[in-house]
Amino acid sequence: MKQDSENRVLLFGGTTEGRELALWLRDAGIPALSHVATDYGEALLREKALPAEYGRLDAVEMEKLFRTGGFFAALDATHPFATEVSKNIRAAAAAAGVRYYRILRGEGSASEAEEAEEIEARLRARGCFRLFDSQQEAADWLAKTEGAVFLATGSKELKAYAALPRERLTVRILPGEEALRKAAEAGIRPDHIVAMQGRSSVSLNQALLQQYGAKFLVTKQSGKPGGYLEKLRAAEELGICFVAIRRPTERDGYALSEIKALLRARYAACVTPERREGMKEESRTEIRTESKEKAEGRAEAETNSEAKAGKKQVSIVGIGPGETSQLTFAAGQCIAEAELIVGASRMNAFAEAFLRELGLTVPPTVASYKPEEIARLVAESRAERIVLLCSGDTGFFSVTKKLRCALADAGLREPVVLPGISSKSCLAARLGFSAEAVPDLRLHGKKDAVLPVFLRARRVFVILEGGAQLSELRTLASALCRAGAGEAEFHFGVNLSLPDETLFSCSAAELREGALEAEFAALPPHALVCLYLVLPDSCKARPLAPGIPDDCFVREKTPLTKRQIRAAAISLLGVQEDSICYDIGSGTGGMTAELAMAAPRGSVYAVECDADAFSLTGKNMERFALSQVEQVFGHAPEALGNLPAPDCVFVGGSTGKIGEIFGAVFAKNPAARVVATAVSLETVSELSSLSAAYEREGYRTQCLQLSAAETKKMGRYHLLFGQNPTLLFLIEGDGTCKD
């Protein structure tokens, strides 16, 4: 088959994901060229009869390749740590007018990720886990230690360890000519080079570490493809120190399954209705690209995008809970008249079943759920009546808002929105409760903190993610029992309106003791689970915050900020429901818990550099079921680098870097509110000077001094015992202040 050279894909690989994607492109009939950095990577692709080139390119060379190769898209499947390469690919693609897609590396299953976190925590508790932001930081730390080091970071990183004695080092590298040359140039002894490719088992990792007498294992947080979990298991079994290089944060990109769906949509959108007629659904991944002439005709048509946008009628349709009988008449009529249907695979299957029930022809369907990609597909499609499917109701935890924005950005006119029946309405009908004034929370995706909202509202509706949530629900039930709300009623609705609909209930106390194990074990993998959580009128449980009682926390040797100070700090910070908060020097986690309860729909980052305190914060967050807290191990301000800009910051510990911490916070958000405490005269003096300096720059400052005392019974009398006087310093910007 002659392939259209002006509609090709350029894949930058050299990774497991890159090889998998190259094979898929070949099997799908999508014209593609793979580019890898090394001869070894090219040889692996050549073995599979895949077209490939190799060599290291700078941004200028990449741009030239884009312009001369007839590529419409660049797929970046390079290693997560190859940040400079990704930056060059992105820049070159933008300069050449080529679409850029970043392929994200999967972390593995939820259970694997959880196991990795647990092993890291156990190693950290034993002083055997170190996490660094760079190879150089790891090398500098290792220089202060003694013992054999097993480097599993690759040949490119060897220069960072140049200061370490060569006899300490054993390296694992790929068995390619370039990698072996770099190891030799770095002075690594031949008998200390392990040249092998592929993910190693736990037993093989153990054997290698024992063979070379390793006291330290150094590797990257490379996820499942890099065998990170297997290395952790081996290190724990042998009791050696695990040194990890933090994986660069990647928020924007596509999983392999997503990029495959998008490419199918792209090539399917290029096919005319005549050519699509008679094609089977199972062969859509093998759709051929258009001829050069048709591609040129499409490009000419796209220049008239404004005229095209005026002809298109786009409808966003809520399909309700998933049963065709629950579809509204207006939504059903819209689907019946569609020339193209776009939605997640499950929703497309629903629409197809609905149309077949009516004996109607099923139009082309495309599986996609990312708003920007859907808008691009709509803009490129020749269809004039396009339906975009959403689950449930378009106004309830729906993608509708983002879809509207993406369509507007693509120059398309405002869509028609047809709402469906929400899962909340269904459950309210089944259980007979009134849904008004019942807060809606999430325990899937970006999670909300249920406990603080529930103890105030006494009724909440929660969307879950199937059986995987049972352990988290037990944690919530335990927290409710500790708060005196063991009578709280959990009412679950599963796959509402579908043939396998299920309802079951229990109390918080029963759930804590192991109830519903069988019910959750029987759930289908992708079941939609809804929860109505209600507190009976007889239960008098009260909100815990602000000023959570000190005896609610797990207490060890780490100090705890007293409840009076915490309550005053929350007041000064003015935390909102959806605020992004930092607790720097989290310690026991007292202020972390207060911030999380004040911002149940926000995010809280607990930063701590002491391993024992870090572990204690985690225990208390689990104790209060505060799922929106993310712990960060490290020293501030360095540990703040990859965090989002904060709204509110509490500084309970600064390790002597209070000025740098304030500077880092205001660099991220000049309008942030920061509160720091002082109990020593030295800290008071430092914060006073800092406040004066910021006040001169236009920041608002305030100082509050608290002297609290509590009664204790001594015989017949109640005596007051005072706490240390504490000063709280507030510094707040308005967004226009100088840094």
N, C-alpha and C positions, 0 to 999 in steps of 0.2 A: 504494500500500500504506500502510495506517495504521500509524504507528510508535509503539511503546510509549514514552511520554514519561517513564516512571519507570525506564527501563533504558538511559539515554543515556550517551554518552561526551563529556566536555568536553576538547577538545584545545587546549592553549596552544602556538601555533606562531610564525609569522613567520620561519621558517628553511626551508632546502631540505628538511630531514627532515620538518618540519611540513606543508609543502605535499604532499609525497609521501604522507604518512600520511593526510592529509585526502582525497586522491583515492582511496586504497585503501579507506578507511572507506565512502566513497560507493559504490564499485563492489562492496564486500562486503555492502552492504545493512545496515550497522550504523548505527543512529541516532546522529548525532554533531553537535556544534556546535563550530566553531573560534573561538578568541578570540585576536586579535593586538593588538599594542600600537599600531600605526600605521594611518592611513587607507590608506597605500600597500599594506601587507600585506593589508588587507581587500579592496582593489581587485583584487589578484592572485588571491585566492580567488574573488571574485565573477565574474571572467572564466571560471572553470571551473564556474560554477553551483553553488558550494559554500556552504552556510549558514555565515555568519561574523559576528562582532561585533568592534569594535575599541575601544581606549581603555586607558589605564594604570590598573590596579586595585591597591589596597593589600590587605593580608591580610584586613581586615574585609569589604571589598567582594567579595573572592573567596569568602569563606565564605558570604556572603549569596547569591551566585550559585549555589554548590553546593547550598545548602539549598532554594532555590526552583526550581531547574531540573530536578529529577528525574534527577540524574546518579549513576551507580554508580561511575564511575572518572574520574580526572583523568590525562591524558597530557601530560607536560611535555616538549615538544619545543622549548623555548626555547634561545637561544644558550648554549654552554658558559660564556661569560663573564658571563651574566646570573645570577650566583649569588644575588643578593638576591631576584630575581623567583622563582627556583626555591625558595628558602627560604620565601617567602610562600605559594607554591602548596602546598608540602608541609604547612605549618602549617595553612592553611585547610582542606585536605582532611582532615587528622587531626581538626580541630575539628568538621567536618561529618559525620564518619564515612564519608568517601568514600575509596576506594582510590587510592593515588598510584603512578604509574609514571613513572620518569625515562627518557627516550629518549637513549641515548648516541650521540654523533657518531662515525661511523667514521673511522679514520685512513687508509683506503685499503688497497691491497694491501700485503703484506709487502715486495715489491720497492720500492714507492713510499716506504714508511716508511724502508727502508734507504737509498735514494737521498737522502732528505731529511737523514738523519743524516750521510751522507758529505759533502753540500754544506755543512752547518753546520760540520762539522769542518774542511773546507778553508777556509771563510771565517774561522773562528776562528783558524786557524793564521796567516792573513794579517792578523789584527787587525781583521777586517771583520764580526764577528758579536758581537752583544750580546744577552743574554737577561735580562729584568727580570721581577719578580713583579707589577708594577703599572704603569699608565700614568704615574703621577706619578714613579716612579723613572726611567722612560725620559725623561720631560720634563726632570727635573733634570739628567740626564746630557747630554742634547742642549743644554741651556742653556750648557754649558761648551765647546761645539763651534761651528764655523762652517760655513755652507753650507746649500743648499736642502734642505728636509725634505718628503718625500712621505708624508702620513699616510693609511694605509688601515685605520684602526681604527674608523671609523664616526662619526656625528655626535654620539652620546651622550658620547664621550670627549674632545671638543674643549676642554672647560673645563680639563682637566689640563695643556694646553699654552698656557695663557693668558699665561705669562711669556715665551714666545718671540716675537720680532718677527714681526708678521703677514706681512711681505714674505718671510720664510723659508718660509712654509707653503703647501703645496698639499694639498687634502683630496679624498679620494674618498669619496662618500657615496651613499646610495640616492636615486633621483629622486622622492622623496615630498615633500609640502608641509612636513611637520614637520621633516625632515632639512635641507631648504633653509633653513628659518627659523632653525634652530639654527646653521647655518654663518654666516648673515648676522649673527646676534646675537653670534657669536664674533669678528666683524670680519674674516672671510675675504674677500679680494677676489673679486668675481664671476668674474674670469678665472683664478682659482686654485681653482675648484670643479669637480670632475669628478663629475657626477651620472649614475651608471649602475648597473645591476643585473646580477648574474650573475657566474659564475666566468670570469676573463679568461685568455687564452692567454699563453704566454711572450712571444710577439712583441708582443701588445698591451701587456703590462706594460712591456716594454722601450721601446716607443714613447712611452708616457706618462712614464716616468722620464726619457727623453732630452728630450722636449718641454719639461719643466719644470726641466731641469738638476739633477735630484735628486742629492745627495751621500749622503742617508740615506733608506732605505725603512723605515717603521715599520708593523708589522702584528701581528696576534694569531696565536698558534699555533692556527689554527682548523681544521686538518685538511683533508681532501680537498674538502669542500663549500665551504670558504673559499678554495680555490686556493692553499694555502700552498706546495706544491711548485713551482707555476708562478712564484710570486713569488721563491722561492729561486733558481730557475734564472736568472731575469732579472737578479737582483742579482749573481750570480756572473759572468754574461756581461759585465755592464757594469762590474764592479769597484767597486760602491758598497757602503756599509756597511749591513748588514741588522740592524735592531733589532726583536727579537721580544718580545712580551708572553707570558709563560708561561701556558699553558692551565691552568685550575684542575683539580686532580686529581678525577676522578670514578671511584670504584671500584664504586658500586652503581648498577645501572640495566640497561637492556635495549637490545640492538640492534634495528633496525627489523624484521628477520626474526623475532626472538624475540617482540616485542610483537604482531606479527601472529599468530603461532602461539598465543599466550596468549589473544588475543581470539577466535580461532576456537574454542579450547577452551571459553571462557566461554559463547559463544553456542551452541555445539554441546551443552554440558552442560545448557542450558535447554530442550532439545527433548525431548519425550516419545518413548518407543520407537515409538508409533503414527505420529507425525509423521515420525520418522526413516526408517521403512520405505519402501523404494523410492527413497531419495535416492541420487544418484550421488556417487562420491568427489570428482570434479572440481568439484562445485557446493557443497561444504561451506562454502566461504567466504561463500556467499550465504544461509546459514541465517537464517530470520527469527526475531526475538525473540518470546517468548511474549506472550499477551494480559495485560492488567492483572490479570485475575482469577487466572490461573495463577501470575503472579509473586507475588501476595499469598498464594496457597496455598503456594508454595515458601518464602516468608518465614516462614509459620507453622510449616512442617515443620522449618525450620532452628532454630527455638527448641527443638526436641527433639533437638538434636545429640547429646546423650549417648546417648539411646536408639538413634539412627541408627548411632552409632559401634559400638554393641554388635552390631548385625546385620551390619555389613560384614566381609567377609573379604578382607584385602589381602595379596597375595603379591608379593614381590620375586623375580624370576626371572632368573637368569643364562643367557643364550642360547648361551654358548660362543663359539667363534671365528667363527660366522656361517654354517655349513653345517647344514641341517636334520637331516642324518644324525648330527651331533655333539650334538644336543639330548638331554638325559637324559630317561628315561621319565617321571619325576615332573614335570619342567618341562613336557614336552609335554602331559601330562594336565591340568596346571593351566591352560595356555593354552587347551586345548580346552573347558574349562568356564567360561572368562571371559565376563563380561557387558560388560566395558569393558577395553580395553588401552591403556596409556599408556607412551610411550617416544619416543626420537628417531625421526625418519622412517625411517632405515635399519632400525632394530630392528622398527618396526611392519610394514614391508614384509616382513621375515623371518617374523614371526608370521603374516601374511596368507598368504604362500606355503606355510607349514607347514600351515595349516588347509585350504587349497585342495587340497593334496596328499592330505589325508585325506578330502576331499569334505565338509568341515564348513562351516557358516555362519560367516562372519567377523563378529564383533561390532563395535560402534563402536570406533574407534581415535582417539586424540588425540596429536598430536606435541608433546611438551614434555620438557625435561630438567632444569629448575630445581626443586630439591627443594621449596621453599616453594610454588611455583605448583602442583606436582603434588599436594602435600598439600591445598591449598585446593580443587583440582578434585575430589579423592577425597571430601573432606568434603561438597561440594555435590552430588555425583552421587547418583542414585537407585539405581545399580547396587549389588548386594550382593557380587558376586564380581569383584574388580578385580585385574588383573595389571599390575605395574610392571616394565618390561623393562630389563635392564642388559646391556651387552656383556660377553663373556668370563665371568669368575668373579666372584661377588658379593663375594669377599674379597680381590680383587687389583686395585689401582688402580681401585676401584669407587666409585660414588656411593651405595652402600648405606648407609654410616654416616650420611651427611647426610640421606638419605631417612628413615631410622629416627627421627632427631631431629625432622625436620619433621613427620612423622606424629604423633609424641608431642605436639609443641607444638599440633597441631590437634585434640587430644583423641581421637585414634583409637588403637585398641588395637594391641599389638605385631604387626607383620606376620609372615607365614611367609616364610622366606628359603630359596630353592632354588638352590644353587650350580651353576655351569656349569664347563666346561673352560677353563682360562686359556690365553692365548697362550704363556706361559712353558712350560706342560706340553706344548703342541703342539710347540714348537721343540725342547724337550729330547728328545721322542720321535723327531723327525725326525733330529736330529744325534747322538743316542745319548749325551748327557751327563746326569749326575745333577744335579737342580735344587736339592738341599738346600745350604744355606750359600752360595748364589750371590746377592749383593746385587742388588736391583731398583732401577734408576735410570730417570729420565725425561729425554728431550730434547724434550719437548712440554709445553705449558702452563707450569707453574712448573718451570723446568729445574733439574736437579741437576748438580753438577760431577763428571764421570766420572773424570777423570785421578787425583785423589788417592785415591778409593775403589778404583779398579782397580789402582793400583800397590801397594796393601796387600793386597787380596783376591785379585788375580791372575785372577779370573773375575767378570764382571758380566753381568747381563741388562738390556738397555736398550730402552725403548719409544720409537719415533720417530714422526715426523709426515709420512712420505712423502718424495718427491723433494726437497722444499724443504730437507731437512736435509743434503744432500750437502756443501755448502760448510762447514758446521759439523763434519761428520765429517772432512773433510780437515784442518781446523784441529786437531782432536783427534789425528789420525794424525801430523801434524807435531810436535805436542807430545810424543807418545809416542816418536817417533824421536829428538828432542833429549834425552829422558830415558833413552835407551839401550834402548828397547823397540820397535825397528822390526820385530821378529819377531812382535809381537802379532797375533793372528788375528781378523779381523772375519768373522763368519758371520751372514748375513742370511736371514730368513724373511719372505716377503711374502704377505699374504692366506692365512694357513695354513688348510688344510682346504677352501678354496674352489676352484672349478674352475680359476682362474687362479693357483693357488699357485706361488710361485717361490722357489728357494733359490740363493744365490750367496755366494762367499767371496773374501777376499784378505788380504794382510798390511798392516800399518800403512805400511810403506815403499811398497808398491804403490799403496795408496790415496792417499798423499801425492803420488805421481807422476802421478795422473790416472786410475787404474783405476776401473772400474764406472760410467763416464760413461754408456755406452749403457744399462746395466741400470737406472739410476735415471731416465734420460730416458723409459724405456718404462713407468714405473709409472703406474697410474691416479691421478687427482687426489687421491682420498681413501683411498689404499691404507694398510693397517695394516702397518707395517714393524717387525719385531722384530730385535734384534741380540744375539748372544751373543759377547762379547769375552773372549778367553782368552789368557793369557801362557804359552807353552810352558815346560816345566821347565828347558830349556836356557838360557832367558833369565834373567839375573841382575839385571835392573833393580830399583832400590830406590826407596822413597818419597822424594820431594823435600823434604818438610816434616816437622817444623818445622826452621827454619834452612835455607831454600833457599839453595844456594850463590850468592854474589854474581854469579859469571860466567854464571849462567843468565838474567840480565835484560838487556834492551836498555838500554844505558847512554848517556846524553847528558850535558848539563851539569847536570841536576837531581840533587841529592844522593840517595843511597840509604841507608836505615837498614841497618846491617850485620847480617849473619846472626845473630851472637851476641845482639845486642840484640833482634832479632825473635823468636828462640826464647824468650828470657826473658820478653818481653812476652806471647807466646801462653800461656806457663805461668801468668803472673800473672792473665791475663784469664779463664782457665778456660773457653775456648770449647767449646761443645757442637756436636754434629753438625748440629743444626737452629737454631743461634743466629742472631739478627738482629744484625749488626755494622755499626759505622761505622768508617771510616778517615778521620780529619779531617786534611787536608793530605797527600793521598796521594802526592804527589811522583812518584817513579819507579814506585811501585806495589808496593814490597817488602812492606809490611805488609798491603796489600790482598790480595796473593796468599797470604800466610800465613793470613790470616783465612778466605779462601775455601777453602783446602785443609783447614783445621780444621773448617769448617762446610759440607761439601759439599751438604747438603740444606737449608741456611739461605739467608740473603740478606745480601749485603755491599754497603754504600753507600760509594763512594769520593768524598769531597768535596774539591774542589781549586779554587782561584781563579786559578791561573796557567795560561794557555792552553797553554804548552809542556809543563808538567808534566801537565796534564790529558790531552793527546794521548799522552804517554809512558806514563801509567798504562794507557790503552786498548790501546796496542801490547802491553804486557806481559800484560794479561789475555787478549788474543787468543793470545799466544804460549803461555800455559799452558792455553788452552781452558777458562777459568773463566767459564762462561756465566751463573752466578747473580750476577755483579757488576753493579751499576748505578752509573754515574758521575753525579755531580751537580756542575755547574759553578757556583761561587759562593763567597761568604764565609760561614763559620760565625760565629755561630749562625744567621744569617738563612736560610741554605740548608737548614737542618735542619727547617724548618717543616712541610713536607708529608711527611716521612719517617715510617715506622712507629716505634713505641717500640723502642729498642735493648736488647739484653742485654749486649753488650760493645762498648766504644768505645776506640779508640786515637787519641790526639791527638799527631800528629807536627808539626803547625804550627798556630798559633792567631792569627797576625797581631795579637798584642797583646790578644786577647779571651778569654784562657783562663778567667777567672772566669765570663764570660757563657756560654761553651760548656758548662762543667760545670753551670751553672744550667739551661740549656736541656735537657741530657740528663736530669738528675734530675727535671725537670718532666714529661718524657715517661715515665720509668720510675724511680721512687724506689729500685728494687732493682738498678739497672744497676751494672756494674763498669767503671770508667774508668781507663786507664793513660795517663800523659803522660810524655814524656821531657824531660830538661834536660841541656844540656852547658855552658851559661854560668852564671856565678854569679848573674846577675840573674834568670834563669829559675828557678834553684834556690831563690832567696829567695822569689820569687812563689809557687811551688808549695808551698813549706814553709808559708807563711802560709795558703794556701788549704786545705792538708791539716789544719792546726790548727783552722781555722774549722769545717770539716766534721766533724772529730772531736768538737768540742764539741756538735755537733748530733746525735751518735749514730752517725755513719758510721764504718765501719772503714777505717783507713788503713795504708799500708805503704810503705816506701821501700827500694829495692834499688839498690846502687851496683855497677856493673860496670867492670872494667878489663881489657880483652882485649888480647892480643898474639899476632901470628902470625909464623911463621918465614919468612925469605927467605934464599935461598942467596947468599952473597957469597964467591966464590972457593971455597976449601976448607971454608968455615964456614957454619953456619946461624945467622943472627942473629934475635933477636926484635925486632919492630917493634910498638910499642904504639899502640893507638887512643886517642882522647880518652876519659877517664873519663866515663861516662854514668850519670845517676841516673834510675830509673824510679819514679814516684809512682803508687800505686794508691789510689783512693778508691772504696769500695763501700757501697751502701745495702742495707738489708734489707727495704725496702718500707714500713717504718713510720717512717722518719726524717723530720724536718721538711725542707722545701725551703729 
